Amino acid sequence: MMKQKLSYSYCQFQLMKINNLKNSLVQEPCLLNNLEYKCQILNNVLNITLNQTFQNQSQKEYTDAEYFLPLDDSICLESFEAKYNCKTIKGIVREKEEAKKEYNKSKQQGNLVSFASIQDKNSNQVGIKLGNIPPKEQIEIQIKFSQQLNMILNKYYVAYIPIQQFEGIFSTNMSKPKLNLELFCTGKINFAETKGLLTEKKIINENTLIFNLNESLFKKDQKQMNLQIFYSYEGMFEPQVILGSTTLPNSNQDLKNATQEKRESVLVSFIPNFNQEISQEIDDCMKAALNDGNELLSDEFQQKISQELVDYFESSRSEFIFLLDRSGSMNGRPIKKATEALNLFLKSLPANSYFNVYSFGTRYDPIFPKSVQYTGEALEAALKKTKNFKADLGRTDILSPLTNIFEVQEKINGYNKQIFLLTDGGVKNRDKVIRLIKKNNKHCRTHSIGFGSGADQHLINQSAIAGKGLSKIINMDQDLSEVVIEMLHICITPSLDDFSITYDTSIVESTYPASTDFPSVFKDDILNIHFFFKPQVELSKLTESQRKVNIKYYDSKQKQNIQKEIKLEVPDSFICNTSLQESVFKLGKNMQINEFFISQEEENNNQFLQQALDYQLLTEKTALICVIQEANDEQKVQIQAQKQKIQQVKQQLKSELKQLKPQRKYKCSLKMKSICPKEIEDLSAKKKICIKRNMQQINEEFDDEDNNFDNDKARKRKSITTQQPKTKKEQKVASKLKSNQENNGNILSSNQIFEEIISLVDHLGIWKYDQNLINKYLSKKQGWDKNFEELSFNFTNKDVLMTLFILCILELFQIHNKSKWILIVKKSLVFVKKNMKQNQSIEAFRESLKQIIQ
């Protein structure tokens, strides 16, 4: 039999047939016709009821739908209900594999069924499937979530309600989404503003506000489809107590004689008031940022606040560990820039710190056996070792050094850990890395920096989320030192540590977090403790002594041990709120179970898996199944016929693809540029010329784009690294100014001078008095020595004057490097203020020095 020769026209014809067959396999979509959010915030607990209506667009065929919702550790899916043909069916949580088998079996039988599960161990979303939706029919889904809210600027609660997850399934006929948000606080609401989707605010009373989505201004194609609300209220820094309760489902077959078991808990929470003295300034800054449309949750906004308002330098107590990639891919420019950033990082640490540096590749190498106190001697030793760093440690292994830091190195009492990971690549076991970081985030924040295009974005972003830290991905042309210091600035924080919690153990079954392993509380953290009572224990029946809880901890901001006695008394406004009580109990239990799954081995999970099933909680080991309606005989026949039709099309498609498959000796592709040689021979001369011209034109265009890109890149690199003037006239002027010692400002503005200045500062931000250095900077100034002598009498020693002099140099000529020196200057100002002889303003001396310098 003669082998068929594949011509270009034949390929095109077959491709059309295949595409038609593929299109016949595609089901008409099930689209979202209605979307409604009903939200309620009670102090720091958010409840969301999400109502959705889906409709099958097909006239004859059954179809499916799948979509995703955010679900991190702070969010609990409380219930799932489906409404179809005037019946409401509630979803049931089962063991994950069991639920998956039940879903597949039920879908195979033709039943209308739904399935929900967390995507994977490190996923921050839950996937929801709807199977076998009948033609032209609609189904209503109601999902209830609850969440304990976070903070911003250690002053405002923030709630984030995203809508953009539904973009891909919006129906063109869908009515505009509805959103109603009620905010209720036990104290007077001082501040409440929204950002993102435009809302209309209605004041009910001093404790209650209602926000409604402004439907007239809503557009489906707008990019920002989320709502953020920021609020504060009176009494939020005082301990709050909220009752939690739930009823365990009873599996007793004799429902008439079954009794349901009620379980109670109590949530105790309060916020450390780290920013009390600058409360009004923060309010003003917040309002200005909202008016300007700034992104309040961005790192840039946090950096601005840290620079302009907040100074936690003296109240910080952290162990800083820098984890530097020294694998082979970092060779050359990357390791040089990384080492420069590391040295500036070490110079910028707060005085009351411990630190260490781990470099890693195939193996890891800490510069100290364990973290050491931040002293001048330790800093010099570290700088001496990092000076010789090379990219010579082989391949990238992040898990091993992290395991040593978390599991071998003991926690330093009263000091939390802050890890800064810098890498230019990725690892095969990234899920294990992320899980290890998440397991150890109680006393440690992990921050990640991806350096270069080869950095694994998933690893960088997810490790920071797991470590409750920050993440940055930058290219090789960016200033790494600036990025590292900006990140360090945001991470410097006061904390509450060394917790001791006592309560009546005869009534409490467990707590979350565990009272024996209570986490450090950083800025923007909320101290939350869930007390789960033993069976049959009710809060209302407890004695006065049983209601007392004592909490002791060290407050680094106040620099002292604090003791609080809290009475478990619930405000009247919360006593009858059964919905809030259900949310509080399930929130605490959900977080307790999730933490156990992360921290324990697989074989020890049965106890907490059973609790997840008892309390109907969606976790990484459970899933939700909801059989909405069983198919009747007619529907089963219709679905079976649809499946057979799909199977036939698949077989036909397989056959067509097999016919299209070329002989082995040809590398034939359906793309024009990859036509095999035999096919080109069959084409006419005119077509050959046309193809050749087209390919030549495309190549020329690519070459031009590549050249332009390379030239642009070279120009940018040149402007960043050399700061060369563009014109001959500018070059001539610059050369003259450089050689002219009278132009002091131009010299002092150079990056070389900045590096020289920073190299001389010690760990406390002090520059030692150096007459030669002053002579160099003020060589042409007349009478400066006499003025210097007069100013020196105002300070305890000349090092203070020298330090203040350098600060003026930085402020006058190194403003472009401010983000790099700002932390060192904060240390320097502490030193200067402590060593002034008279109670005078430091600004007066600054101005005098600036006049001498200028």
N, C-alpha and C positions, 0 to 999 in steps of 0.2 A: 504494500500500500504506500502510495506516494505521500511523503510528509507535507503537511500544509505550510506554505510560506506566508508569514505574517506581513502584510502590507500596512502602510500607514492608514489608509482608508478603512481597512478591515479592523484595525485596532480601534479607530474612532467609533465605528459602528458597534463593535462589541462593548465598548465603554458606555455608550448610550443605553444599550440593553441592560447592562449591569446597574447603572444608575437608576433606571426605571424599576428594576427589581428591588433595589435597596429602598427606594421611596415607598414601595408597596409594603415594606416591612415596618415602616415608621407609623406608629399609632398617632392619631390626632391627640393633641395635648389635653390634659385636664388642667384647667386654668383657675386661678384664684379670682373669684367674683366679688368677694366682700372681705374686709379686714377691719377688725375693731380691737382696740386696746382699752381695757379698763384697769387703771392702776391706782393703788392706794399706798401711801407712805405713812407709817405710824412711827414717829421718832426716827429710828434707824433701820426699820424693816420695810422692805418693798414687796408688795403683792401685785402680781400682774395676771389678769385673766385675758387670754388671747382667743378671740373668736374669729374663725375663718370659714368661708364657704367656697368649696371647690365644685366645679361643674365639668362633666365630660362633654367635650365639643363634638364628639362623633355621633352620627345619626344611627349607626348600626353596631359599632364594635365596642367592646369593653376596653377600658384603659386603666393605666396606673399613674401614680404621681409620687414624687419624692422631693423632699426639701429639707432644709437644715436650720436649726436654731442654736444660738449661743448657750453654752451650759458649762461654766467653769466651776471651781470648787465652792464658790460663794453662792451659787444658784442651786435651788432644789426644785425639781419637777414634782409638784404635789399630786396632780391628777390629770387624767386624759379622758375625755368623753367625746363620743361621736353621736350625732343625731341624724337619723335617716328614716324616712317614712313615718314621722311623728313618734319614733321610738328613740330613747336615749340609752346608750350602752357605755358602761365604764370600762376602761382598760385595766388589765391585771398585770402586775409585775411578777415575772417568773425568772428562774435561772436562765442565763443568756442563751445557751445552746438549746435548751428545752423550748424557749420562746421562739427561737429561729426555726426549729423543726416544725413547731405548731403553725407558724406563719406560712411556711412553704407548703405544708400539707393542706392547710385550709385554702390557700390560694389555688393549689392544684385542683381542689374539689370545686372551685368556682365561687367560693364564698367571698363576700365583701369584707375585707379584713385590713387591719392596720398594725404596723410594727414600729417601735421606736427603740433606739439603742445609741449609746455613746460610741462614736466612730472608732476610737482606739484609745490606748492608755494615756496618750499625751494630747488627745484631742480636746478642744474647747468648744465642741459643738455636738448636738445630738441630731441624728438623721431620722426622719419620719417617712415611712412608706405607706401609701394607700393602694391596695390591690383590688382589681376587678370592679372598678366603678362602672355601673351600667350606662348604656348609651343615653345621652342627654339628661342624665340624672345628676342631682347635686347632693353633696354631703356636707354637713356642718361639723366642724371640729372645735372643741373648746379645751384649751390647755391652761393650767394654772401653775405659775411659778412663784417662788419666794426667794428673797435675797437679803443678806445683811450688807448694808451699804458701806462704802469706803469713804475716805476723807481727802480733801485737798487743802494745802497750806495749813494743816493742823487746825482748821477753823470751820470749814464748811463740809457738810455731807454732800456727796455727789451721787446722783442716780443717772444711769446711762441706759436708754431704751432704744435699741437698734431696730430698724425696719428694712434695711437694704437687703437682708437675706432673701427677700421674696421677689427681687427684681425679675428673675428669670421666668416666673410663672404668673406675672400680672396679666390679667385679661384686659384687652383694649376697652371692653365694655364695663370694666369694674368701676364702681363708685369710689370716690376718694376715701382713703383710710380715715377712720375715726379714732380719736385718742382723747381719753378723759383721765386726768390725773388729780387725785385728791391728796393734799398734804395736811396731815394732822400732827401737831406736836403738843406735848404736855406743858410746854412753856410758850411764852409769847414769841412769835416768829419775828426775828430781827431782819432777816435777809432771805429773799427767795427770788431767783431769776432763772430763766431758761435760755438755752442756746441750741442752735441747730434748727429744727422745724419751728416755724413761727406759731406761737400760741397766744391765746387770749386769757388773761388772768382775772379771776373773780375772787374778791375778798369776802369770806363768809363771816369771820370774826378774827380776833387777834391770834387765835390758835389754828385756824383752818383757812386754807386757800384751795382754789380749784383752777386747774389749767386745762383748756380745751384746744385741740389742734385747730388752727385757723384754716379751714378747708378751702376758703376762697383763694388763698395764696399758695396752696399746695400744688406741686407739679410732679407727675410721676417720673419724669426724666431728670429731675434735679439730682445732683450728685450727693448732697448731704441729706440722707434720709435717716436721721436719728434725732433723738431728743435728749438733751442733758439738762438736769436741774441741779442748781447749787443753792443750799439753804443753811441757815443757822437759827438757833432759838435759845431763849433764856433757859439756863439750867442744864445745858447739854454737857457741861464739864463736870457735873455732879453725877454720882453713881445712879444708874437707872435699873429698875427691876421689872421684868415682863414675865408673866406666867405662860408656860407652854403646856399643852395637853393634847393627847390623841387617844383614839380608841382602837385597840388591836382587833383586826378582823378575826372572826371565829370560824374555824373549819369544822365545827361540830355538825354532823349530818342531821341531827335532830334539832332543827332550827327553833322549834317551839320552846324547847328547854335550854337552849344555848344562852349563855350570858357573856356579854362583851366586857373585856378588861380595859379599864381606863388607866392611862399612865400620865404622870405629870412631870414637868421640869420647870426650871427657872433660869432665865437669862439675866445675868448681871453684866452690865457694861458701863464703862466710862472712858473719857478721852483725856489724856495728859495735856494740860494747858501750857504748851511750850512757847506760845506766842502772845501771852497775855499783855506784855508791855508794848507791843506794836499792833494791837488789835485794830485801832482806828486806821492806821496807815495801810494795813492789809485790806480793810474794807474799801478805802479810796482807790487802791490799786486794782482791786477786783472790779469795781464799777467802771473804771476807766478802760480796763481790758475788755469788758463786755461791750461797752460803747464802741470800741475800736474794732470789734469783731475778732479779737485774738482767740487762738485755740488754747483754752485754759488747761487742758490736760496734756499739752505738749511739753517735751523736755526743754524747749526754748523758753517757754513762759516760766517754768520752774527755775531755770538758770537765771533769768532776769530777776525774779523775786529774791533768789539766794544772794545775788550780787548787790541789789539795791536796798533790801530791807532786813533780811534775816542773817544773823551771825551766830552759828552754832559752834564756832571753833573751840571755845573754852569749855563747852558742855558736852563735847563729843568724847565717847569712850569706845573705840573700835580697834579691832585687830585687822589691819589691812594686808591682804595677800595679793600680790600681782603674779598672774600666771601667764608667762610669756612663751609663745611658740618659737622654738629654735630648730624647727625641721628644715630640711634642705631647701624647700621652696621659699624660705625667708632670706635666702642668700643675697648679698649685695645691698641695694638701696633699702629694701624692707627692714632688714635687721638693724641697719644704721638708724632709720627713723624711729623704729620701735625702742631702741636703746636710749635715744635722746628723750623720747616721751617718758620712758621709765625713770630716767634720772630726774626729770622735772617733777614727776609724780612723787618720788621719794623726798624731794626738797619741799614739797607742798603739804605734807601730812601734818595733821594737828599734833601739838606737842604731847598731849596725853594719849599716846597711841602705842600699839605694838605693831610690828610689821615683819614681813618676809617676802622673798621673791622666789618663785618656782619657775625654772625654765624646763621645757619639755620637748621631746621628740619621740623616738622609740623608747627612751628612758627619760626620767625626770631628775632634776638636780636642784634642791633648795640651797640658797646661799647660807642659811643657818639651819642647824638641825631642828630647831623649833623657833617660832616667832619670838623676837626680842623686843625689849622696850626701846622706844624711839629716842635715842640719845645722839649726841654729836659723834661719839666714837662708833656707834653702830651704823650711823648714816655713812661715815667715811669708809668703813669696812665694806658696806654694801656697794657704794659707788666704785670702789676699787675693783670689786669682782665683776660688776656689770659692764665695766669699761672694756673687758676682754671678751664679751659675749660674741659668739659667731653662730651662724646657722649650720651647725655640725652635729646635730643630735638625731639624724635619720628621719624617719617618718613620724606622722602625728599620732600621738596617743594622749588623749585628754583624761580618759577614765582613771588611769593609774594615779596621777598626781592628785586628782580630786578625791579619790578613795583615801589616799594618805592624809589629806587635809581634814576630811570629815570623820574618818574612822580611827585614825592613829593619833593625830595631834589632839591633845586634850583642850577643851574649851578653857580659856582664861577667865577666871571668875570676874564678873562685872563688865566683861568686854564682849561685845558681839563681833561676829566676823563679817568682813566685807571683801568679797573676792572679785578681782577684775581679770577676766579672761580675754586675752588677745591672741587671735589666730588668723591665718590667711587661707586656711583650707577647711577640710571636713574630716569626719571619721565614719567608719562603717557601723560602729556601735552607738550612734548618736542617741537612740532611744534609751539606752542604758545610762548614758551621760545625763540626759534630761531627767530621767527617773531618780537618779542618785541626787541630783541637785534639789529636786522637789522633796525628796525624803528628808533633806537636811535644812529646809528653809526656816526652821523655827528660830534658830539663833544666827542665821547667816543669810546675807543678801548676796546674790551672784549677779554680776553685771558682765555683759559680753560685748566685745568689739570685733567685728569682722573687717579685716584689713585686705582690701583688694578684691578683684572680680572673682577669684576662686573660692572665697569664703562661703561656707554653707549657710545660706540665709535661714533655713529652717532651724538649724542648730543654734545659731546666734539668737534668733528671736524667741524660740521656745525655751531655751535654757534660761534666758532672762525672765520670762514669764514664770517658769517653774521656781526660779530663785527669788521672785518678788523684786527683781532689780530692773536695770536699764539696759537697753541694747542700742548699738550703733553699727551701721555698715558703711564704710567709707572707701574711697578709691585711693590709689597710691599717691595721687597728686595733692590730696588734702593734707592739711596740717594735723598730723596725728597727735602731737603734743597738746594742741589746743583742745582737741576732742577729749583726750584723756583727762585733762584738768577740769574741763566743763562738767564731765561726768562725775569726777571726784567731788566737785563743789556741791552738786545736787545730793550726793550720797552722805555728806557729813551731817550727822544727826545726833541729837540727844536721845536718850533711851531710858527705859525702865527695865531693870535687870534684877537678878537674884531674888526671885519671887518665893514667898512662903505663904501658903493658903491653908487655913484651918477652918473646919466646919464639923457639924455633927455627923460622923460617919455611920451612925445607926440608921439614918434616914436616907442617905445618899448612896445610890448604887454605883455611879461613876460620874466623872466630869469630863468636859471637853473645853479646852485642852486638859490633859492629865495634870493634876495638881503637882505631881512629882517631876514633871518635865515641862514646865511652863515656858512659853517662848519669850524672847526679848520683844519689847514694844518700841518701835521706831517712830520717828515723826510720820504723821499721816496714818498711823495704825490706831486701831480702836481696841481697847482691852475688853474682850468678850469671854465670859465664862458661862458654860451651860452646866447646870447641876441637874442630873437625872435622878429622880427619886426612886426608891425601891417600890415594888408592887404594893398597891393599897395605901401608899403614903400620899396624903393630900395637904397642900400648902395651908389651906384654911383651917386645918385641925392641928397645926404645929403650935408648940408652946413658944413663949417669948425667947427662951434660951436656944431652942432649936432653930430659930429664924436667924441667928447671928452668924455672920461670916467675917473672918478677919483676914486681911490681906496686907502683907509686908513686902516692900521692894525698895530698891535703891534708885533714886531719881537723879540722873546725871546733870540735869538742868539746875536743880536746886542743890546738888552736891550733898545730899543727905539721905538717910533712910526714912521712908514714909510708912506709916501704919494707918490703915483705914478699917473701921468697923462698919459693915453694911448690914442693914436689916432687910430681910426678904419680905418686903411689903409692896404689893402691887397697886398702882394708881387705880382709883375707881373707874376711870374711863376705859381701862383695859380688862377689867374683871369679867365683863359679860361679852367680850369680843371673842367668840369661839373660833372664828376664822383666823384671827391673829394668833391665838393660842396653838392652833394646829400648825401654822407656819413656823412658829418659834420652836416647837418640839422637833418637827421634821428637819428644819435647818440644822439644828445642833446634831441630831442623830446622823444626818446625811454626811456632815463634815467629819464626824467621829469615825464612821465606817470607811469613808474614802481614805482617811489618813492611815487606818489600819491596813487597808489593801496595799497601800504604797510601801509601808514600812515592814510588813511581815512577809514570810515565805508562803508559797502557794498552799502547802499542806496545812497551814494554821488558819486558813480563811473560813472554815466551815461555820464557826460561831457567828462571825459578823455577816457572812452571806445569809444565814438564817434570819438575822435581825433585819437585813435589807428586805427580805421577803415578808417578814412579819409586819414591818412598817410601810411596805409597798414603796420602796425607794429605788429610783433608777440610778445604778452605779455601773462601773466598768464590768462587773460580773453579772449584772441583771439586765433584763430588757422588758419592754412593755408589749403585750399582745392584746388586741381588741378585735374579736370576731363580731362585726357589726350586723351582718345578716347572712344566714345560710342560703345557698342557692337552691331554688326549686328545680324540678326535673327539666322544665322548659329552658331555664337559664343554663343548666349544666350542658344540655345539648348544644345550645348556641355558643357557649364558651369552647366546647370541645371542637366544634366546627371551625371556629376562629383559630384555634391552635393548629388544627390539621392544615388549614390554608397557609398559615405562617411556615409550617414545616415544609410544605411543598415548595413554597417560594425559596426557602433556604436551600433545598436540594437543587432547585433549578439554578440558583445563584452559584452554588458550588460547581455545578456542571459548566456553566458559562466561564467561570474563572479558570477552570481546568483547560478549556479550549483555548483561552487567551494566553495561557502560559507558554512562553517561547522555548525553543530548543536550548539545551544547556550551553552550547557553544556561543550563543548570543546573549548579551546582557541587555535585553530589550526592555524598554520602559515606555509607559504611555506618554511621558513628557517629550515634547518636541526635541529638546536638546539631547535626549538620550536614545534617539532612534538608532537601531543597530545597523551595521554597514550594509547588509543585504537589502534592507528596506530603503536606504538612501540610493542604492543602485536602481531600484525600481521607480524612484521618483523622476520626474522630468527635469531637464537641465534648468528650466526656469525656476522650479521649486528649490533645487539645490542652491542656486544663486541667492534666492530670497532667504533661505535658512542661514546661509553663510553670512549675508549682510546683517541679518537680525542679530546673530550671535556676536558678530564683530562690534556692532553698535552697543549691545548690552555690555560687552567686556570693556569697551572704551568708557562707557558711563560709570561702570564700577571702578575703573582705574582712576577716573577723575574724582569720584567721590572719595576713594581711598587717599589720593594725594591731598585733597582739600582737608580731609579729616586729620591726616598726619601733620599737615602744615598748621592747622588750627591747634592741634595738640602740642606741637613744638612751640608755637607762639605762647600758648598758655603756660607751658612749663617754663619757658624762658622768662615770662613776666613774673611768675611766682618765685623762681629761684634766684634770678639775677636782678629783677627790678630795673632793667635797662631802659633808658629813655628811647623813644622811637625816632625822633628827628636828629639830624646832625647838630643843629643849634642847641637842642636840649643836651646832647652828649657833651658838647663843648662847655656849656655852662656847668654841667654836673662835674666835669673833670676839674674845672677851675675851683668850684666850691670844695671839692674833696681835698685838693692840695692846699687850700687856704684854711689855716688853723683858726682864723677868726670866726669862721662859720661853724660855731660850736654845735648848733642844733642839728645840722645835717649829719655830723659825726655821731652824735649821741642817739640819733634815730636809727642807726644801722642795727641789723640783726646780730652782727658780730659783737657790738657793745652789749646788747641784751644778754647774749650767751656769757660774756665776760662778767657782767654784773651778777647773774644768777649763780655762776660757778663759785662766787666768793661768799654767798650767804650761808649761814649755818642752820641747824635744824630748828632754832627758835626764831628765825627770821631776822637775825642780827648780822650786820656788816661790821667787822672789826675796823677800827680807825686806821686809815692808810693814807699817809701824807702824799705819797707818790701818785696814788690814784686820784686824789683831789687835784694835785698839780696837773695831771693829764687832762682832766675834765675842765679845769678852769685856768688853763695856761695863759690865756690872754686877758683875763679879767684883772682890772686894777683894784688894789685895796681889799681883795676878797679875804686875805689872811687875817686882817684886822677885824673885819666883820665876823669872821668865823670865831675868832678868839672871844669876842663879846658874847656871841650866842652860846658858846660852850659852858659859860658859867650858870646857865639855867638847867643843866642836866647833871646827873650824878657822875657821869664819865663821858669820854669823847666817843665811845662806841654808839651812844645814843644819838649824838649829833651826826655821826657818820651814817647811821641807819636812816635818820630823817632826811639827810642830804640825798641818799640814794632813792628814797621814796619820791622826792621831788623830781629827780632825773627821770624816773619811770613815768610819773604823771605828766611831765612836760614833753618828753621826747619818745616815749615808748607806749603811747596810748593804743597803737595798733596791735600791741601784744598784751593788752590789759587782761584778756581772758586767761592768759598764761601766768601772769604774775599776781593776780588778785588774791590768791590764797596765801602766798608768801607775805604779801603786804598786810593781810589781816593779822598774821602772827607778829609782824614787825610793829604794828600799831599798839599791840598789847604791851610789848617791851618798852616802847617809847613812853607810853602813858604812865607806866609804873616807875619810870626813872626821871620824871620831871621834878625839879626842886620846888617849884611854886605851883600853886593851884591856878594855872593859866590854861587858856585854850591852845590846843596843839596847832590850830589853824593859823594863829598869829606867827608862830615860828616857821610854819610852812611858807607863808607869804614872804617872810624875810629871806628865807633861803632861795625861794624862786626868783626874787629880785636880784640876789647875788649871782645866780646861775645865768639869768637872762641878760 
